[in-house]
């Protein structure tokens, strides 16, 4: 099922009607989403989420055939940050504008899969606005946030996971994913993720492996690759051919231990995502902070150093 523009607009309209404070955005201060996603530590899960997404042939071939990521990696990361964080921390208008932009771009991302890939035979058509694919991409983001907190020794409680997941269902509606399209509870969601990973739907293709090599091919890619390998389900890690021997395990554990140590001696505010800090300032009538712009620039630059410096063909 393809999420049409009309269906997408209907989803956005229904969502907008439920938002009580448009200036506060989709979730607002005090929400589980703002509390959990405000933390820079969630970026540790970026590689995990990207690889889980690429493990779906729809995503891998869509990126392979349509994306300019290899030619403009810094610009691609910046646009991703802008869109995702506008949805998470922007005003309602910001969230809807970004949702429409993403949907519009997706309408042009169509093609066919170039190999036999698990549940998808060679020549099977894909569309970036296909509902099942959208659900999987959304699920990788939600699941990776929770996985990161567990990895750094700050696991969410059952109640926290449930509350966070309810907010994530609201976030999904920005993509035209209805509440009835996804499990109603965290346990149901976790079962869906596990079943999907175990199914032939998740099959790593040649373009996925090529993109994975590119994503971790930069100067700090070795660290990002090790952490991502540690966080990935073993079956997906094996399909990508990611090494996870003694060296990689030691590097991943040392990185996570360093993060835990740094968090123990720094204030919570030092870990604020720039978009969260600016959202708080916006609600107090203040302009974006210079600190936020500095941190955002560092994050984008780090993403650029993680990926391969030059494109390969």
Residue, then its C-alpha position, 0 to 999 in steps of 0.5 A: x500500500x502506497x501512502x498517497x498525498x491525499x492520505x498523507x494530508x488526511x493523517x496530518x490534519x487529524x494529527x494537527x487537530x489533536x495538538x493543544x499547543x501548536x507553538x510547543x510542537x508535536x510533543x511539548x515540554x515534559x513529554x517523554x519524547x522531549x525528555x528522552x530525545x533531548x540527549x545527544x547520546x541518541x546519536x550513538x544509535x545513528x549507525x545502528x538505525x541506518x544499517x537496520x534501514x538499509x537491511x530492507x531492500x526497499x531502502x537500500x535500492x532507494x538510496x542506491x538509485x536516488x540518493x546523493x549522499x555519497x556526493x554531499x555527505x555533510x549536506x545530507x546529514x544536515x538535511x536529515x537533522x533539520x527535518x527530523x528535529x523540526x518534527x521532534x522539537x519544532x512548532x506544529x507548523x515546522x513539523x507539518x512542513x518537514x513532513x510534507x517535504x519528506x513525503x514529496x521527496x519520497x513520491x519520486x523515489x521509485x524503482x525496482x530491486x536489482x537482485x533476488x533479495x529474500x522476500x523480494x525477487x529481482x525486478x520487484x518494484x519499490x516506492x519510498x512511500x510504501x506503508x510497510x517500508x515507512x513503518x520499518x524506517x520509523x521502527x528503527x529510529x524508535x528501537x535504536x533510541x531505546x537500545x542506546x539507553x540500555x547500552x550506556x547503562x541507563x535503560x528505560x523502565x517498562x513504564x518509560x518505554x510505554x510512554x515513549x512509545x505512545x509518543x512515537x505513534x504520534x510521530x509516525x503519523x507525520x509519515x501517514x502511518x496511522x495508529x492502527x497500522x502499528x502495534x498499540x503497546x511497546x511489547x507488541x512493537x518489540x515483537x514486531x521488530x524481532x519478527x521482522x528481523x527474523x523474516x526474509x524481509x530483512x535481507x542485506x543486498x549488495x547496495x546495502x553493503x556498499x553504503x555501509x562501507x561508505x558510512x563508516x569509511x571516514x577517519x572516525x568510522x572505525x569507532x562508529x562501526x564498532x559501536x554500531x556492530x555492538x548495538x545491532x542484532x547479531x543476525x543483521x551484523x552477520x549479513x553486513x559482514x561486520x567484524x565483531x571480534x576481540x578488537x571491535x568488542x574492546x573498542x565498542x566497550x571502551x567507547x560506551x564506558x567513556x560516554x558513561x564516565x563523561x555523563x557522570x561528571x557533566x550536567x544534564x544540560x551539557x548533553x542537550x540536543x541543539x534543537x531541544x535547547x532552541x525549542x526551550x528558548x523559543x517557548x520563553x521568547x528567546x532566539x536560538x543560542x550560539x551554543x546550539x549552532x556551535x554544537x550542531x556544526x560539530x555534529x555535522x562535521x563529525x558525521x562527515x568524518x565518520x563517512x568516507x571522505x570521497x565518493x566511490x563509484 
